[in-house]
Amino acid sequence: MGFKGFMADLKGGMTRRELQKALGAVGIGMVTVPVVARAQDEAAAESYPQDDQLTVFEWAGYELPQFHKAYIDKHGKTPTFGFFGEEEEALQKMRAGYRPDVSHPCTYSTARWRDAGLLKPIDTSRIEHWGDLFPSLLDLKGSKDAEGRDYFVPWDWGNSSVIYRTDLVDPEYLQEESWKILFDERYTGRLATYDSVDGQLAVTGLVVGAKDIFNPDEAETQAMRDLMAKQRDLLRFYWTDQTLVEQGIASGELVASYAWNSAVVTLKKQGVPIAYMRPKEGILTWACGLVVIEGGSGNEAKIYDYLSALLAPETGSFLITEYGYGHANRKSFDLVPADRLADLGITDPDTHMAGGVFFEEIAPDVREKWINIFEEVKAGY
C-alpha cells in the first residue's frame, strides 16, 4: 500500500509525506491532521461561500496552483482546500458530516470509502485527458464497483523499495537486486526499515514467497514473523521520518533502507552514490487519485473542470519533476527531460508499473492480527 506516503519541500508548503514523517507517522498514515492544517481549513471555509466554491479535501502539498492551473484559468481562483493527515482520519471526518466535493485517497482505501456511502460514481466521459491515462491504472482493485461503475480517477503513483549505497554493498546486490539485503547479517547495525505494518507485511511476504502477501496463510505467517524477528536485531532503527534515512545513507551510517522515491531525488541532488532497487521479488507500488464525494456542493461543472485540470500533461510534468512521483497521464512523461526520468527510474512507465506489486486494502481482521504481531516483534517477544 501504499503508501499508499508518502516529496520535496516546495515554496514553503509541506507535502503529505513530510507532514506524516514530521509528526512521527506509523504504519500507513497513523497521524491526525495538525493544528495548522485545521486552521487553514477553517480559514479557507470562511474565505469563500460553500455554495459557490469548490471544496477539495487533500493531503498537504497538493493544493499548489501548479496542480490545477487550468481550473484557475477558467474560474479565476483556486478551490477551497481542507487537509487531512491520513485516510482513516479523512473517512471519519466525512462520516461525521464534513462534505467536500473532491478528495484524494489511494486505491487501498477507495472501496471502504465507497462502502461507507461517501462516494458518487464518476462520469469519465466528462473528464478531459481520460483517454491518455495509462490503461493499467484504470482497473485497479477498488476503483470500480460490481456493476463496473468508476469511483476513482487515478492521479499519482510511486514506489516503496530499497535505497542503497552502491559503493558499500556486496557485488551480488549490484548484480541481482533483492529485498533480502534488508535481512542480511553482513550489514548488522547498518540497515533501516519503515515502521509500518503494511510495509512489513508486504516485504516479508515477498521474501518468503507468500501466495497472497496481504492475507498469508498460517505457515506463511509464521515464516514472515520469524523474518521480522531476525530483522529487528539487524536494524540501526525503524523509521517514521525519511530524513533519517537520507542522512544515514548520505553519511554511510546506513548501507540500505526501505524508502520512497523522494529519497532518490534528495540524495542524487547531493551526489551520493545510490541506487533504488527493482527487487527480483517485485517492487511495491501505490496509486492514489481523486474521488467525488456524495453530499458536497453538487457543482458538477466545477468538479469535472478540477479533475480535468489535475490530469493535464503540464500538471503531470510538474508532479514528476518536483515531487519525483509518477502521473497517470502518459503524455506528462513527454514533457520531462530524459535525464530526470532516468534519475527517477521511470523512463519506461508501462514496464515499471507492470512489474510492480500494488498495495491492496487489508481486511480489518487481518490488519488487527498483524498489528499485534509487529508490536510483539518490536518488543522482543
C-alpha positions in Angstrom: 0.0 0.0 0.0 0.9 2.4 -0.2 1.7 4.0 0.7 -0.2 4.4 -0.2 3.4 8.2 1.7 4.0 9.4 1.4 8.4 14.6 -1.7 10.3 17.7 -1.6 9.6 20.9 0.3 8.2 23.3 -2.2 7.6 27.0 -1.8 7.0 26.8 1.9 4.4 24.0 1.7 4.7 20.6 3.4 4.0 17.6 1.2 1.9 14.7 2.5 5.0 12.5 3.1 6.7 15.3 5.0 3.6 16.0 7.0 3.4 12.4 8.0 7.0 11.9 8.9 7.3 15.2 10.7 4.5 14.1 13.1 6.0 10.7 13.6 3.6 8.7 11.4 3.4 5.0 11.9 2.0 2.5 9.5 0.3 3.9 6.5 -0.8 7.3 7.8 -1.3 7.0 11.6 -1.3 10.7 12.4 -4.0 13.2 12.9 -4.4 16.4 11.0 -2.1 19.1 12.5 -3.5 22.2 14.2 -2.1 24.4 11.4 -3.9 22.4 8.8 -7.2 22.7 10.7 -6.6 26.4 11.0 -6.1 26.6 7.2 -9.2 24.5 6.7 -11.3 26.8 8.8 -9.8 30.0 7.3 -10.4 28.7 3.8 -14.0 27.8 4.7 -14.6 31.4 5.8 -13.0 32.9 2.7 -15.4 31.5 0.2 -19.2 30.7 0.3 -19.5 27.0 0.2 -22.4 27.1 -2.4 -20.1 28.9 -4.8 -16.7 27.5 -4.2 -15.4 24.0 -5.0 -14.0 22.3 -1.8 -11.2 19.8 -2.0 -10.2 17.6 0.9 -6.4 16.9 0.4 -3.1 15.8 1.7 -1.0 18.9 2.4 1.2 19.8 -0.5 -1.3 19.1 -3.3 -3.0 22.5 -3.0 -0.3 24.2 -5.1 -1.7 26.2 -8.0 0.6 24.4 -10.4 -1.6 21.3 -9.9 -4.8 22.9 -11.2 -3.7 25.8 -13.4 -6.4 25.1 -16.0 -9.1 25.3 -13.3 -7.8 28.7 -12.1 -7.6 30.0 -15.7 -11.3 29.1 -16.2 -12.7 30.1 -12.8 -10.4 32.9 -11.7 -9.5 31.4 -8.3 -8.3 28.3 -6.6 -10.7 25.9 -4.8 -11.1 25.9 -1.1 -8.8 23.3 0.5 -9.2 21.3 3.6 -6.4 19.0 4.8 -6.1 15.6 6.4 -3.1 13.7 7.7 -4.2 10.2 6.8 -7.1 8.5 5.1 -8.7 7.0 8.1 -9.0 10.4 9.7 -10.5 11.8 6.5 -13.0 9.0 6.4 -14.1 9.6 10.0 -14.4 13.3 9.4 -16.6 12.8 6.4 -18.7 10.2 8.3 -19.2 12.9 10.9 -20.7 15.2 8.4 -18.0 17.1 6.6 -18.8 17.1 2.9 -16.2 18.4 0.4 -16.6 17.9 -3.3 -13.5 16.0 -4.1 -10.9 14.1 -2.1 -7.7 12.1 -2.7 -7.4 8.6 -1.3 -5.3 5.7 -2.5 -6.8 2.6 -4.1 -6.5 0.5 -1.0 -8.9 2.9 0.8 -11.4 3.6 -2.0 -13.7 0.6 -1.5 -14.0 1.3 2.2 -15.0 4.9 1.4 -17.5 3.8 -1.2 -19.0 1.2 1.2 -19.4 4.0 3.8 -21.8 5.7 1.3 -19.4 8.6 0.7 -18.6 8.3 -3.0 -20.5 9.2 -6.1 -20.0 7.4 -9.4 -17.8 9.3 -11.9 -18.8 10.1 -15.5 -15.4 9.6 -17.1 -16.7 11.0 -20.4 -16.7 14.4 -18.8 -13.0 14.2 -17.9 -10.6 15.7 -20.3 -7.4 13.6 -20.9 -9.1 10.4 -19.7 -8.1 8.7 -22.9 -4.5 9.5 -22.3 -4.3 7.7 -19.0 -2.2 4.5 -18.5 -4.6 1.6 -19.1 -3.0 -0.3 -16.2 -4.3 2.4 -13.8 -7.9 2.2 -14.9 -8.9 -1.1 -13.4 -7.1 -1.2 -10.1 -8.7 -3.1 -7.4 -11.2 -0.9 -5.5 -11.6 1.6 -8.3 -14.9 0.2 -9.7 -18.0 -1.4 -8.1 -19.6 -4.7 -9.0 -21.5 -3.1 -11.9 -18.3 -1.6 -13.4 -19.0 2.0 -12.5 -16.0 4.2 -11.9 -15.4 5.7 -8.5 -11.7 6.6 -8.8 -9.6 8.9 -11.0 -6.0 7.7 -10.9 -3.6 10.6 -10.5 -0.3 10.0 -8.7 1.7 6.8 -8.2 5.0 5.8 -6.7 7.0 3.1 -5.1 8.4 1.6 -1.9 11.7 -0.2 -2.4 15.3 -0.4 -1.2 17.6 2.5 -1.5 21.3 1.5 -1.1 24.8 2.8 -1.3 26.3 1.3 -4.5 29.8 1.7 -3.1 29.1 -0.1 0.2 27.1 -3.2 -0.8 28.5 -6.5 -1.8 28.7 -7.1 -5.6 25.9 -9.7 -5.5 23.3 -7.0 -4.8 24.6 -4.9 -7.8 24.1 -8.0 -10.0 20.8 -9.1 -8.6 18.7 -6.7 -6.5 16.7 -8.2 -3.7 14.7 -7.3 -0.6 16.9 -9.9 1.1 19.5 -7.2 1.6 17.4 -5.8 4.5 17.8 -9.2 6.3 21.5 -9.7 5.5 23.6 -10.2 8.7 26.6 -8.8 7.0 25.1 -5.3 7.4 24.1 -5.6 11.0 23.6 -2.2 12.5 23.6 -0.5 9.1 20.1 -1.2 7.9 16.8 0.5 8.4 13.1 -0.1 7.6 9.8 1.7 7.7 7.9 1.4 11.0 4.8 0.2 9.1 2.6 -2.9 9.5 1.6 -2.6 5.8 5.2 -2.3 4.7 6.4 -5.2 6.9 3.6 -7.4 5.7 4.4 -6.7 2.0 8.2 -7.0 2.2 8.3 -10.2 4.4 5.5 -11.7 2.3 7.5 -11.1 -0.9 10.7 -12.6 0.6 9.1 -15.8 1.9 7.1 -16.1 -1.4 3.6 -15.8 0.2 0.8 -16.5 -2.3 -1.1 -13.5 -1.1 1.2 -11.1 0.8 -1.8 -9.2 2.2 -3.5 -12.3 3.6 -0.9 -15.0 4.2 -1.8 -18.5 5.5 -0.6 -19.8 8.9 2.6 -21.3 7.6 3.5 -18.1 5.7 2.5 -16.0 8.7 5.0 -17.9 10.9 7.8 -17.6 8.4 7.1 -13.9 8.0 7.1 -13.3 11.7 10.4 -15.1 12.1 11.9 -12.9 9.4 10.7 -9.8 11.1 12.2 -11.0 14.4 15.5 -11.7 12.6 15.5 -8.2 11.0 14.8 -6.5 14.3 18.3 -7.5 15.6 20.0 -6.3 12.4 18.5 -2.8 12.2 20.0 0.5 13.1 16.5 1.8 13.5 12.9 1.6 12.4 12.0 4.9 10.9 9.0 7.2 10.7 10.9 10.1 9.4 12.5 9.5 6.0 15.0 12.3 6.5 16.8 10.0 9.0 17.2 7.5 6.1 18.5 10.2 3.8 21.0 11.4 6.4 22.1 7.8 7.3 22.6 6.8 3.6 24.5 10.1 2.9 26.9 9.6 5.8 27.4 5.9 5.2 25.9 5.1 8.6 23.3 3.1 6.6 24.1 0.7 3.7 20.5 0.1 2.8 16.9 1.0 3.8 13.3 0.8 2.8 12.4 4.1 1.2 10.1 6.1 -1.1 11.0 7.6 -4.4 11.6 11.0 -2.9 14.7 9.9 -1.1 16.3 9.2 -4.5 15.6 12.8 -5.6 17.1 14.2 -2.5 20.3 12.0 -2.4 21.1 12.3 -6.1 21.0 16.1 -5.8 23.6 15.7 -3.1 25.8 13.5 -5.3 25.6 10.4 -3.0 26.3 7.2 -4.9 23.0 5.4 -4.5 20.6 3.3 -6.4 16.9 2.4 -6.0 16.1 -1.2 -6.3 13.8 -3.1 -8.6 14.0 -6.2 -6.4 13.7 -9.6 -8.1 10.8 -10.4 -5.8 8.9 -7.3 -7.0 8.9 -3.5 -6.4 6.0 -2.2 -4.3 3.7 0.3 -6.0 1.0 2.5 -4.7 -1.5 4.5 -6.7 -3.7 7.4 -5.4 -6.3 9.5 -7.1 -9.5 11.6 -6.9 -13.0 10.7 -5.8 -16.2 12.7 -5.9 -17.9 13.0 -2.5 -21.7 12.4 -2.0 -23.3 15.4 -0.4 -20.9 18.1 -1.5 -21.9 21.3 -3.3 -23.2 19.4 -6.3 -21.4 21.8 -8.7 -20.6 19.2 -11.2 -19.2 21.6 -13.8 -16.5 22.7 -11.4 -15.9 19.2 -10.1 -15.1 17.9 -13.6 -13.1 21.0 -14.5 -10.9 20.4 -11.5 -10.5 16.7 -12.3 -9.5 17.5 -15.8 -7.0 20.1 -14.7 -5.2 17.6 -12.5 -4.9 15.2 -15.4 -3.4 17.8 -17.8 0.1 16.8 -19.1 1.6 20.0 -17.7 0.3 19.2 -14.3 1.9 15.7 -14.5 5.2 17.2 -15.6 5.3 19.4 -12.5 4.4 16.4 -10.3 7.1 14.2 -11.8 9.8 16.9 -11.9 9.3 18.5 -8.5 8.0 15.6 -6.4 9.5 12.6 -8.1 6.3 10.6 -8.4 4.6 9.2 -11.5 1.5 10.8 -13.1 -1.5 9.0 -14.6 -1.3 10.8 -17.9 1.3 9.1 -20.2 1.8 12.4 -22.1 3.2 14.0 -19.0 6.3 12.0 -19.4 7.0 13.5 -22.8 7.4 16.9 -21.1 10.0 15.7 -18.6 13.7 15.7 -19.5 15.0 12.2 -20.2 17.8 12.5 -17.6 15.3 13.4 -14.9 13.2 10.3 -15.7 16.4 8.2 -15.7 17.3 9.6 -12.2 13.8 8.6 -11.0 13.9 5.2 -12.7 10.7 5.7 -14.7 12.0 6.0 -18.3 9.5 3.3 -19.2 6.4 3.8 -17.0 4.4 0.9 -18.6 7.1 -1.6 -17.8 7.7 -0.1 -14.5 4.1 -0.4 -13.4 3.7 -3.8 -15.0 6.5 -5.1 -12.8 5.1 -3.6 -9.6 3.2 -5.2 -6.8 0.4 -2.9 -5.9 -0.6 -2.3 -2.3 -4.1 -3.6 -1.6 -6.6 -3.0 1.1 -6.0 -5.3 4.1 -9.1 -6.9 5.7 -9.7 -5.5 9.1 -9.3 -8.8 11.0 -6.0 -9.5 9.1 -4.7 -6.0 9.8 -5.5 -6.3 13.6 -3.7 -9.6 13.7 -0.6 -8.2 12.0 -0.6 -5.0 14.2 -0.3 -7.4 17.2 2.4 -9.5 15.6 4.5 -6.5 14.6 4.2 -4.9 18.0 5.3 -8.1 19.7 8.3 -8.5 17.3 9.4 -4.9 18.0 9.1 -5.6 21.8 11.2 -8.7 21.5 8.6 -11.3 22.2 
